[in-house]
Amino acid sequence: MTESVLYIKKGCSTCVDVLKWLKANHVPVTVRDLFTDPLSKVELTALLGNHAPGDLLSTRSPRYKALGLDQRTLSADEILSLMAGDPYLVRRPTLAIGDQLIIGCDKAAYSAISV
């Protein structure tokens, strides 16, 4: 069986909806709350695999704009450091399932999951 981890923020309605969908579709999943158990820079790098760090950066987060990040060009290393230091900057929900990474609520990608 494929190991899967869903990265969430407790209370996030989209995260709750995705978790319900996974359970209803019998997708075994371990849940990790990014706010009680944040990802380190090393974990973020491993999680991303072939994805660019910017793919996981939550550019719609109020924190992103409050920090003035929308006015800067960030290197991959800076993005990783920022996300490791502030879980509000990590897009969620994010599902790691096998070697696949589903970032955000991509309904088509979730529907294509085969266990």
C-alpha positions in Angstrom: 0.0 0.0 0.0 1.3 3.5 -0.9 2.3 5.7 2.1 0.6 9.1 2.1 0.8 12.1 4.3 -1.6 15.0 4.2 -0.1 18.3 5.4 -2.8 20.6 6.8 -3.7 23.5 9.1 -6.2 22.5 11.7 -9.5 24.3 11.1 -8.8 24.9 7.4 -12.1 24.0 5.7 -10.4 22.9 2.5 -8.1 20.6 4.4 -11.1 19.1 6.2 -12.8 18.6 2.9 -9.8 16.9 1.3 -9.4 14.6 4.4 -13.0 13.6 4.2 -12.7 12.8 0.5 -9.6 10.7 1.2 -11.3 8.7 3.9 -14.5 8.3 1.8 -12.3 6.9 -1.0 -10.4 4.6 1.3 -7.1 6.4 0.8 -4.9 5.6 3.9 -3.4 8.8 5.1 -1.3 10.1 7.9 -2.2 13.7 8.9 0.5 16.2 9.8 -0.5 19.6 11.1 2.0 22.2 9.8 1.4 24.4 12.8 2.0 21.9 15.6 4.6 20.0 13.7 6.2 22.4 11.1 8.4 21.1 8.3 12.1 21.8 8.5 14.1 23.1 5.5 15.5 19.6 4.9 11.9 18.0 5.1 10.6 20.6 2.7 13.4 19.9 0.2 12.7 16.2 0.4 8.9 16.7 0.1 9.3 18.9 -3.0 11.2 16.3 -5.0 11.3 17.7 -8.6 8.9 20.6 -7.8 10.3 24.1 -7.4 10.1 25.6 -3.9 7.8 28.3 -5.4 5.2 25.7 -6.2 4.6 25.2 -2.5 4.8 28.8 -1.5 1.4 30.3 -0.5 1.5 33.5 -2.4 -2.2 34.1 -1.6 -1.5 34.1 2.1 -1.9 37.5 3.9 1.4 36.8 5.5 3.1 36.6 2.1 1.9 40.2 1.3 2.5 41.5 4.9 6.1 40.5 4.7 6.4 42.3 1.3 7.4 39.0 -0.4 5.2 40.0 -3.4 7.6 42.9 -4.0 10.7 40.7 -4.1 12.3 38.1 -6.2 13.2 35.1 -4.0 15.8 32.4 -4.5 14.8 28.8 -4.0 16.9 28.8 -0.8 15.1 31.9 0.5 11.7 30.3 -0.2 12.7 27.1 1.7 14.0 29.1 4.7 10.8 31.3 4.8 8.5 28.3 4.6 10.5 26.4 7.3 10.2 29.5 9.5 6.5 30.3 8.9 4.0 27.5 8.1 1.5 30.2 6.9 3.7 30.4 3.8 3.2 26.7 3.0 0.3 25.9 0.6 -2.2 23.5 2.0 -3.6 21.0 1.9 -0.6 19.2 0.4 -0.7 15.5 -0.1 2.4 13.4 -0.6 1.4 10.0 -1.9 4.2 7.7 -3.1 6.3 9.8 -5.3 3.5 12.2 -6.2 2.8 15.6 -4.6 -0.6 17.2 -4.9 -0.4 20.9 -3.8 -3.6 22.6 -2.9 -7.0 21.4 -3.7 -6.5 19.9 -7.2 -9.7 17.9 -7.6 -8.6 16.3 -10.8 -5.4 15.1 -9.2 -7.2 13.7 -6.2 -9.7 11.9 -8.4 -6.8 10.3 -10.3 -5.4 8.7 -7.1 -5.3 4.9 -7.2 -4.6 3.0 -4.1 
